[in-house]
Every structure is written in C-alpha cells, then in structure tokens.
Amino acid sequence: MTTPLHYRPDAPSRADLERGQGLTLLEFGVDWCGHCRAAQAGVAEALAAHPAVRHLRIEDGPGHALGRSFGVTLWPTLVLLVDGRERGRLVRPTEAAAVLATLRRGDPIPG
C-alpha cells in the first residue's frame, strides 16, 4: 500500500523562507500527481542521508503564489534553499542520485 502524500496548502511566505537559516528543500506538487508519487522513494532516500535538511512539501497550482514566485511549472519541482537563497533546483526527479546531487549544492564551501 502506498503512503498518501500530503502537500501543505498553508505555505510559508517567500519573505519567511528568505529569512530562513540552514538548508531547506521545498517540494512543490499536489497529492494526486503521478510524477510526485513516483519521485517520493528517491526524495526519501536522499533526505535520509541528509537529516539536517528541513523538507517542506508545498501544494502548488492556480492561486498558489509561492510556486509562481519560484517559477514552478512542472511537478514535482524541488528547490534547495541555503540560508534563504536558492542554491539548487530539480524538476521531476526519478532517482535518489539526482536528489543527492542537488542536496550537495548546499554543502559548506571549503576555504
């Protein structure tokens, strides 16, 4: 049996996200989306390797301003924020390796 998705309709504001600290992975989609469901195993596997990442599933679609502000046009779209700034983006991931590569963009830069 598949675990139901739950994309939050009560998204934070863009200003709140921009004030955020650390790593945040925004996942834009909708519960009924087949691409969103197909991406879940890879997203979960990648996040298990990066437990410090804050993960927000955000409902998107007409009337949802946050997705528009990030230019989301396909689901799921993952947006990696580092201290409130976009550092990576991935559209319709199909495997954990792609999500992991995106999350690595949030690793501290040595030096």
Helices and strands as residue ranges (DSSP letters): H 14-18, E 23-29, H 34-48, E 54-59, H 65-69, E 77-82, E 85-91, H 96-104
